[in-house]
């Protein structure tokens, strides 16, 4: 483990297969294959911004796994905790894109009968770090769920703060589920357990309503025993936040262009953690700029900005 990792990103790394605008990635061509997965996106975003970061996940012994190994090496992401699976392939997620670039997950490809490598993620021994960044998708499979819960227990015992991006994706829990369906009672219970252990929670507005019956970040903070920091995003609408005793909102920045919104929320999360030492309003403003800039390219990783690019963008819009 490289010395000085500030964040450990734990969870899925996968391939997003982007269909043509307005088309079906399962049958229509051309498709655009992009490396992704929320924790992997955040890890790469943090590394590009300059925050030391490690990634803990599981990939197949396949071309996707090799591509990630090369990407992580190029970005400088520590891969000591990266597992490789000789039986199960890396996951391919089929992503539909509207004519406006908005995306929706519709299913998977690549399963050869044994499931995907990320579903078999095994427990890891966490290094000392400031943050453990997690999502909820590993909870959908028993083996990876136990690995995730083990990591959270370790984080608590080591004094690491847990940052949770809810990132609800019904297709991971049930491949035939409606992509816009809310969580069922089993998923609600599993995810609520994580919500009660996080120091920072990022939710989309619809996720806030599903889990808390409110989209007000201050009310969500007060509803949880640990009184976490809470950020609620809502697409192009303003981001609302409650960070400690301070609250506010940040208007979404207009991207220079919109090619694909995949990974915008993950770039936001990376920017938020990268600028955590700043004042609350500045943290969120920087994060919002990161999210906007990612929309200018395809996929969630390639268009991620450097700190200098974010600062230049903020200089133009201020």
Beta strands, then each sheet from edge to edge (+ up, - down):
strand 1: 7-10
strand 2: 14-18
strand 3: 32-36
strand 4: 53-60
strand 5: 82-85
strand 6: 92-97
strand 7: 103-109
strand 8: 131-134
strand 9: 161-165
strand 10: 200-204
strand 11: 229-234
strand 12: 237-243
strand 13: 246-250
sheet 1: 5+ 4+ 1+ 8+ 9+ 10+ 11+ 12- 13+
sheet 2: 3+ 2- 6- 7+
end
